[in-house]
Amino acid sequence: MGCSLCFKPTKVKEQPSKEEEIREEHVLASLVDSLSFASDSEKQRILAKEISRIGKGKNSIRCFTFAELTAATNNFKAECLVGEGGFGRVYKGHLAGTNQDIAVKQLEKNGLQGNREFLVEVLMLSQLHHQHLVNLIGYCVDGDQRILVYEYMQLGSLEDHLLDLSAEKKPLDWNTRMKIAEGAAKGLEYLHDIANPPVIYRDFKASNILLDENYEPKLSDFGLAKVGPVGDKTHVSTRVMGTYGYCAPEYALTGQLTKMSDVYSFGVVFLEIITGRRAIDTARPSSEQHLVHWAEPLFKDKKRFVEMADPLLKGSYPVKGLYQALAVAAMCLQEDSSNRPIISDVVTALEYLANPSKKKLHMKSEEEEGCSNSLRDKEESIERM
């Protein structure tokens, strides 16, 4: 197959202790209680103080008044509505005196995203900064309002362009799909390997991947994100959350959350990107409703690989690239989490898939570069096809 993959060893970072992690959980629980009963001015003071504490006074997140956001969205007019769901509604707005468009996420008072998820999102995104994470500009806690303000992403979500394609939109071409997958994987890589402490995203799906005017992806919706295991811990035990069809089987079964849970979810989305099919689609025949179950037998038969490509591509894709992409997806979707690649290995593979003419990745010895056996073996097996 003309390409070989080489992987860099992951840097080891100093992690917070178990006691520090437990203390942070108590702080968050206390904050939820405080915001539930405090006055408006007290809510703003408490949240601003906590954001400053975590960021050591270095972040620039802004606390908006409800009046400011009412003006920015023209009184939350229907014409400004760009999306809605169980969490609430998202409006396009414009900040007075600036050239900046914003996305204003107004949470339902009794919606799916409660005080805890609101706090997690504000505290997480006030500290996490990367080109493939959506930028949180500010928040509002006036009265019973819970509002998040983000940079505006002109092209909406990956779901809009892949799974809910309107008649006037062109299907994504192969190269754009690989570019989006690469960027989304880099966002996860930042959360897993660079953020300190590491973060498990827990809700990786097409509707949470937003696209700018150049189809550059950014991860959004961090209300379910969780600080990852630290020290000698291998997982975080938590209530099972996320979206059916995207959750890793071991997490759904035991509630034990690891970085590999995110890798599995990435595999589901990557398979959606390749096939144009939803993770769960009840409109299809029963044998095809669950994407991963439908794909499993096809992964084992190379003669049927082309059946998995999105028909909207109309055959316009590199066959070898399709085989390689399916190899990456299959590895991410291994039922045994220990057989899945770490996300930095996935990024390395996708850098090649997104830029096949610009990159030549040469396999180095395992001792020199810490190569991933799992992806390398899968690559070599496809080479022989």
Backbone torsions as a table, in degrees:
resi	resn	phi	psi	omega
1	MET	NA	6.0	168.9
2	GLY	71.0	2.2	175.7
3	CYS	-135.9	141.7	174.5
4	SER	-128.9	148.6	-170.0
5	LEU	-108.0	138.1	179.2
6	CYS	-126.9	139.0	-173.3
7	PHE	-124.4	142.4	180.0
8	LYS	-89.6	144.2	177.2
9	PRO	-67.0	143.6	179.7
10	THR	-76.8	135.9	178.6
11	LYS	-73.1	141.0	178.4
12	VAL	-92.1	126.4	-178.0
13	LYS	-110.7	154.0	175.2
14	GLU	-74.2	127.1	-174.6
15	GLN	-108.9	154.4	176.6
16	PRO	-67.8	157.2	-177.8
17	SER	-76.5	166.9	177.6
18	LYS	-60.5	-37.9	-180.0
19	GLU	-63.1	-39.5	178.9
20	GLU	-65.1	-39.9	179.6
21	GLU	-63.6	-45.0	179.2
22	ILE	-62.2	-41.2	179.4
23	ARG	-61.1	-41.3	179.5
24	GLU	-62.9	-37.8	178.3
25	GLU	-63.9	-40.1	178.5
26	HIS	-66.2	-39.2	178.5
27	VAL	-60.6	-44.4	-179.1
28	LEU	-63.7	-44.0	179.0
29	ALA	-61.5	-40.8	178.6
30	SER	-64.4	-39.6	178.7
31	LEU	-63.5	-41.8	178.7
32	VAL	-58.2	-46.5	178.8
33	ASP	-62.4	-42.4	-177.9
34	SER	-62.9	-43.4	-178.3
35	LEU	-70.0	-25.3	-178.0
36	SER	-69.5	-27.8	-172.7
37	PHE	-120.4	-5.9	-175.5
38	ALA	-79.2	159.9	172.7
39	SER	-72.7	169.0	-178.3
40	ASP	-56.8	-49.3	-177.3
41	SER	-65.1	-35.6	179.4
42	GLU	-69.5	-38.8	177.0
43	LYS	-58.1	-46.6	-178.1
44	GLN	-63.9	-40.6	-179.3
45	ARG	-65.9	-44.5	-178.5
46	ILE	-61.6	-47.1	-176.6
47	LEU	-68.3	-42.4	179.0
48	ALA	-62.3	-39.5	179.8
49	LYS	-64.7	-41.9	-178.4
50	GLU	-68.8	-40.5	177.5
51	ILE	-61.9	-42.2	179.5
52	SER	-66.0	-38.3	-179.9
53	ARG	-63.2	-48.1	-177.4
54	ILE	-67.0	-40.3	-178.3
55	GLY	-87.7	5.0	-179.5
56	LYS	53.9	37.0	175.1
57	GLY	75.3	11.4	-172.2
58	LYS	-103.6	-1.5	-176.8
59	ASN	-94.8	160.6	-175.2
60	SER	-118.3	23.6	-179.5
61	ILE	-65.0	143.0	-171.0
62	ARG	-109.9	141.7	174.0
63	CYS	-97.3	113.1	-178.9
64	PHE	-92.3	152.0	168.6
65	THR	-87.0	158.8	178.2
66	PHE	-63.9	-33.9	179.2
67	ALA	-63.0	-40.0	179.1
68	GLU	-62.2	-41.4	-177.5
69	LEU	-78.1	-28.3	173.1
70	THR	-63.1	-43.7	178.0
71	ALA	-66.1	-39.4	-177.2
72	ALA	-65.4	-29.8	-177.2
73	THR	-106.3	13.4	-179.1
74	ASN	55.2	51.2	179.1
75	ASN	63.6	37.7	178.8
76	PHE	53.0	45.8	-179.0
77	LYS	-64.4	149.1	-179.8
78	ALA	-59.6	-32.1	-179.6
79	GLU	-64.7	-20.8	-179.3
80	CYS	-92.2	-6.4	-177.9
81	LEU	-71.2	125.1	-179.0
82	VAL	-117.6	-7.1	178.8
83	GLY	-177.3	156.6	176.2
84	GLU	-157.3	159.9	-179.2
85	GLY	-168.0	-163.6	-178.3
86	GLY	-64.4	-20.8	-178.8
87	PHE	-81.3	-26.5	-173.9
88	GLY	144.2	-146.9	-176.1
89	ARG	-128.5	151.7	177.1
90	VAL	-118.3	128.6	-179.7
91	TYR	-117.2	147.4	169.7
92	LYS	-85.0	134.2	179.9
93	GLY	-136.0	175.2	178.3
94	HIS	-139.4	128.0	-179.5
95	LEU	-78.6	125.0	-179.1
96	ALA	-58.8	138.5	177.3
97	GLY	78.2	9.1	179.0
98	THR	-133.4	173.4	172.9
99	ASN	-100.6	16.9	-170.1
100	GLN	-97.8	122.9	168.8
101	ASP	-86.2	147.7	-177.7
102	ILE	-133.5	159.1	171.0
103	ALA	-107.9	123.7	-176.1
104	VAL	-109.7	110.9	-177.4
105	LYS	-99.0	104.2	-178.4
106	GLN	-95.1	112.5	-175.2
107	LEU	-79.0	139.4	174.7
108	GLU	-64.8	142.0	-177.9
109	LYS	-62.7	-33.7	178.4
110	ASN	-118.2	30.9	-175.5
111	GLY	-82.8	-172.0	-176.5
112	LEU	-71.9	-24.9	-179.0
113	GLN	-100.0	104.7	-177.4
114	GLY	-91.2	-167.2	-178.5
115	ASN	-57.9	-40.8	-177.3
116	ARG	-63.9	-48.0	-178.7
117	GLU	-64.9	-37.2	176.9
118	PHE	-60.6	-47.0	180.0
119	LEU	-63.3	-44.5	179.9
120	VAL	-58.4	-44.6	-177.5
121	GLU	-64.7	-44.3	179.5
122	VAL	-63.1	-48.3	-176.3
123	LEU	-69.0	-38.4	179.0
124	MET	-65.4	-55.7	-172.0
125	LEU	-74.0	-15.1	174.7
126	SER	-73.9	-16.7	-177.7
127	GLN	-112.1	-21.6	-175.6
128	LEU	-97.7	123.9	-177.2
129	HIS	-135.7	119.7	-179.2
130	HIS	-159.5	152.3	-177.2
131	GLN	-65.0	-17.1	178.9
132	HIS	-111.2	21.9	168.9
133	LEU	-119.4	137.5	179.4
134	VAL	-63.3	143.1	-177.0
135	ASN	-88.7	121.0	175.2
136	LEU	-84.9	119.5	-178.7
137	ILE	-86.4	-38.3	-178.5
138	GLY	-178.0	-167.2	-175.4
139	TYR	-153.4	169.4	176.9
140	CYS	-141.6	133.3	177.4
141	VAL	-129.0	38.2	177.2
142	ASP	-71.7	128.6	177.4
143	GLY	54.3	-129.8	177.1
144	ASP	-95.4	11.8	178.0
145	GLN	-77.7	135.3	171.8
146	ARG	-126.8	106.2	-173.4
147	ILE	-129.7	137.3	176.3
148	LEU	-115.6	138.8	-177.1
149	VAL	-119.8	120.5	-177.7
150	TYR	-118.8	167.5	166.1
151	GLU	-61.8	148.3	-179.2
152	TYR	-87.3	127.9	179.6
153	MET	-102.1	111.1	-166.9
154	GLN	-60.9	-33.3	-172.8
155	LEU	-98.6	9.2	177.5
156	GLY	72.3	-146.4	-174.6
157	SER	-101.7	161.7	173.8
158	LEU	-58.0	-37.1	179.1
159	GLU	-57.0	-40.0	-179.5
160	ASP	-59.7	-35.1	-173.8
161	HIS	-97.1	-11.8	-174.5
162	LEU	-114.8	-43.9	-171.6
163	LEU	-114.1	-21.9	178.0
164	ASP	-121.0	47.7	-172.9
165	LEU	-70.7	120.1	177.1
166	SER	-80.6	164.2	-173.7
167	ALA	-60.8	-32.1	-175.7
168	GLU	-83.4	-7.8	-179.2
169	LYS	-95.5	140.6	175.3
170	LYS	-82.2	144.0	176.1
171	PRO	-62.7	148.9	175.9
172	LEU	-65.2	135.0	176.2
173	ASP	-80.4	171.5	-174.9
174	TRP	-59.7	-47.5	-176.3
175	ASN	-62.9	-39.2	178.5
176	THR	-65.7	-39.4	178.0
177	ARG	-61.0	-43.7	-179.8
178	MET	-67.8	-36.8	177.9
179	LYS	-62.7	-43.0	179.3
180	ILE	-65.1	-43.6	178.9
181	ALA	-61.8	-42.4	179.4
182	GLU	-60.8	-48.7	-178.5
183	GLY	-64.1	-41.8	178.8
184	ALA	-63.5	-39.7	177.5
185	ALA	-64.4	-36.7	178.4
186	LYS	-67.1	-33.6	174.2
187	GLY	-62.2	-44.6	176.4
188	LEU	-64.1	-39.2	179.4
189	GLU	-60.0	-40.7	177.6
190	TYR	-60.7	-46.1	-178.6
191	LEU	-63.8	-41.5	-175.1
192	HIS	-78.8	-40.8	-166.6
193	ASP	-112.8	-19.1	-175.4
194	ILE	-111.9	-42.5	177.6
195	ALA	-58.6	141.5	-178.4
196	ASN	-134.5	109.1	4.4
197	PRO	-73.0	163.0	-179.6
198	PRO	-65.3	156.9	-177.5
199	VAL	-123.7	133.9	172.0
200	ILE	-100.0	122.9	-171.4
201	TYR	-69.4	-46.4	171.4
202	ARG	73.8	-5.4	-179.7
203	ASP	-143.7	47.7	-179.0
204	PHE	-77.6	113.8	178.7
205	LYS	-157.3	165.7	-172.5
206	ALA	-60.8	-34.8	-178.0
207	SER	-72.8	-15.9	178.7
208	ASN	-97.0	2.9	176.0
209	ILE	-103.5	109.7	-177.3
210	LEU	-97.9	152.9	-174.2
211	LEU	-122.7	134.3	174.8
212	ASP	-86.0	-172.1	-174.7
213	GLU	-65.1	-16.5	179.1
214	ASN	-105.1	15.0	-178.3
215	TYR	63.9	24.2	172.2
216	GLU	-79.8	127.8	-175.6
217	PRO	-87.5	150.2	173.5
218	LYS	-139.6	135.8	177.8
219	LEU	-76.2	139.0	179.5
220	SER	-131.5	177.5	177.9
221	ASP	60.4	85.5	-177.7
222	PHE	-105.9	17.3	-177.8
223	GLY	-63.4	-26.4	-179.9
224	LEU	-99.5	0.3	-177.4
225	ALA	-62.0	150.6	-175.3
226	LYS	-136.7	136.6	172.6
227	VAL	-63.2	130.6	-173.5
228	GLY	-73.9	174.5	179.4
229	PRO	-64.1	143.7	-178.8
230	VAL	-125.4	166.1	179.6
231	GLY	61.9	-131.2	-178.2
232	ASP	-94.9	10.2	178.1
233	LYS	-75.7	144.9	-179.3
234	THR	-103.1	-15.2	-177.3
235	HIS	-155.7	169.4	172.4
236	VAL	-114.1	127.4	177.2
237	SER	-88.9	127.1	-174.4
238	THR	-154.8	162.7	174.5
239	ARG	-62.9	136.4	-177.4
240	VAL	-68.3	121.0	178.1
241	MET	-131.5	175.2	-179.2
242	GLY	115.1	-163.4	-173.7
243	THR	-118.7	131.5	-179.4
244	TYR	-57.2	135.6	-178.4
245	GLY	100.6	-22.3	-179.6
246	TYR	-108.4	-18.1	-174.9
247	CYS	-73.6	138.5	175.8
248	ALA	-64.4	141.7	-175.5
249	PRO	-59.6	-39.3	-178.2
250	GLU	-69.3	-31.8	177.6
251	TYR	-71.4	-44.2	179.0
252	ALA	-61.8	-32.6	-176.0
253	LEU	-82.4	-39.9	-171.0
254	THR	-115.9	-17.1	-174.4
255	GLY	77.7	6.8	179.1
256	GLN	-88.2	113.8	-172.6
257	LEU	-101.4	130.0	176.1
258	THR	-135.0	173.3	174.9
259	LYS	-59.6	-30.8	-179.6
260	MET	-67.4	-19.4	173.4
261	SER	-64.3	-42.1	176.3
262	ASP	-65.6	-38.5	-179.6
263	VAL	-62.1	-40.4	177.0
264	TYR	-61.4	-47.7	179.8
265	SER	-60.4	-38.3	175.6
266	PHE	-60.3	-42.1	179.2
267	GLY	-59.1	-39.4	178.0
268	VAL	-63.2	-48.1	-179.4
269	VAL	-64.5	-40.3	179.0
270	PHE	-62.8	-37.0	176.6
271	LEU	-67.0	-36.8	174.0
272	GLU	-61.2	-42.6	-179.5
273	ILE	-61.9	-40.4	-178.4
274	ILE	-73.2	-42.1	-170.5
275	THR	-96.4	-23.2	-173.9
276	GLY	74.7	11.0	179.5
277	ARG	-101.3	150.9	176.5
278	ARG	-77.3	153.9	176.0
279	ALA	-57.8	-42.3	174.6
280	ILE	-131.2	124.1	-178.3
281	ASP	-139.0	97.1	-176.4
282	THR	-73.6	-8.2	177.5
283	ALA	-78.4	-14.4	-179.1
284	ARG	-88.9	166.3	174.0
285	PRO	-55.5	152.3	-172.6
286	SER	-55.2	-34.5	-178.6
287	SER	-73.3	-10.5	-177.3
288	GLU	-116.8	4.9	-173.8
289	GLN	-72.4	-33.2	179.8
290	HIS	-101.0	111.3	-171.2
291	LEU	-56.1	-47.9	-176.2
292	VAL	-64.9	-42.5	179.5
293	HIS	-65.0	-37.2	177.0
294	TRP	-64.5	-38.4	-174.2
295	ALA	-78.0	-28.2	-172.1
296	GLU	-52.4	-50.6	179.6
297	PRO	-68.5	-28.6	180.0
298	LEU	-70.6	-32.5	177.3
299	PHE	-57.7	-26.7	-174.3
300	LYS	-90.7	-2.5	-175.8
301	ASP	-130.3	99.4	-174.6
302	LYS	-60.9	-26.5	-178.8
303	LYS	-67.0	-17.8	-177.3
304	ARG	-105.7	5.0	-178.6
305	PHE	-56.5	-41.4	-177.1
306	VAL	-65.8	-21.1	176.3
307	GLU	-65.8	-21.3	-175.6
308	MET	-86.5	-14.6	-179.9
309	ALA	-71.1	142.1	178.6
310	ASP	-56.2	123.5	177.9
311	PRO	-56.9	-26.7	-179.6
312	LEU	-67.8	-16.2	175.2
313	LEU	-73.4	-19.3	178.7
314	LYS	51.8	39.3	176.8
315	GLY	76.8	4.2	-177.4
316	SER	-89.4	77.9	178.0
317	TYR	-160.2	155.2	176.6
318	PRO	-76.3	124.6	-176.9
319	VAL	-59.9	-42.7	177.8
320	LYS	-63.3	-37.8	177.3
321	GLY	-64.1	-39.1	176.4
322	LEU	-61.2	-45.8	179.3
323	TYR	-59.9	-43.8	-179.3
324	GLN	-66.1	-41.9	179.4
325	ALA	-62.2	-43.0	178.5
326	LEU	-65.1	-33.1	176.4
327	ALA	-62.7	-44.6	178.9
328	VAL	-63.2	-46.6	179.7
329	ALA	-59.4	-44.7	-178.6
330	ALA	-61.5	-39.7	179.3
331	MET	-66.6	-40.3	179.2
332	CYS	-65.3	-26.8	-174.6
333	LEU	-97.1	12.8	176.2
334	GLN	-56.8	134.0	-179.0
335	GLU	-64.5	-38.6	176.3
336	ASP	-81.2	113.8	-174.2
337	SER	-61.3	-26.8	-179.2
338	SER	-70.1	-14.9	178.7
339	ASN	-92.5	-5.5	178.7
340	ARG	-80.0	149.3	176.7
341	PRO	-75.3	153.2	171.0
342	ILE	-71.6	158.5	-171.2
343	ILE	-65.9	-29.5	178.8
344	SER	-65.8	-32.2	175.0
345	ASP	-68.2	-38.9	177.3
346	VAL	-62.4	-42.9	178.6
347	VAL	-58.3	-44.5	-179.8
348	THR	-58.5	-44.4	178.8
349	ALA	-64.4	-41.5	-177.0
350	LEU	-72.8	-28.1	174.6
351	GLU	-59.9	-36.9	176.6
352	TYR	-71.6	-46.5	-177.2
353	LEU	-62.1	-34.5	-179.3
354	ALA	-80.8	-21.0	-177.2
355	ASN	-137.9	58.0	-173.3
356	PRO	-63.7	-28.6	-178.1
357	SER	-86.1	-15.1	-175.8
358	LYS	-101.5	-21.4	-173.4
359	LYS	-118.7	136.4	169.9
360	LYS	-126.1	106.5	-176.9
361	LEU	-98.8	117.1	-176.4
362	HIS	-99.7	133.4	179.4
363	MET	-66.7	125.0	173.7
364	LYS	-101.1	171.1	179.1
365	SER	-70.4	153.6	180.0
366	GLU	-58.1	-37.8	-177.7
367	GLU	-67.5	-34.8	-176.4
368	GLU	-76.5	-41.5	-169.8
369	GLU	-125.3	2.8	178.9
370	GLY	62.4	47.1	-175.0
371	CYS	-62.3	150.2	177.4
372	SER	-82.7	115.4	179.9
373	ASN	-61.7	-42.0	-172.8
374	SER	-62.7	-51.0	-179.6
375	LEU	-70.3	-36.2	-179.9
376	ARG	-63.7	-44.8	-179.7
377	ASP	-63.8	-39.9	178.9
378	LYS	-64.6	-41.7	178.1
379	GLU	-60.2	-44.8	-178.1
380	GLU	-66.8	-34.2	179.2
381	SER	-67.1	-35.4	178.4
382	ILE	-74.0	-32.2	176.4
383	GLU	-54.9	-34.8	-174.6
384	ARG	-83.4	-4.5	-176.9
385	MET	-73.6	NA	NA
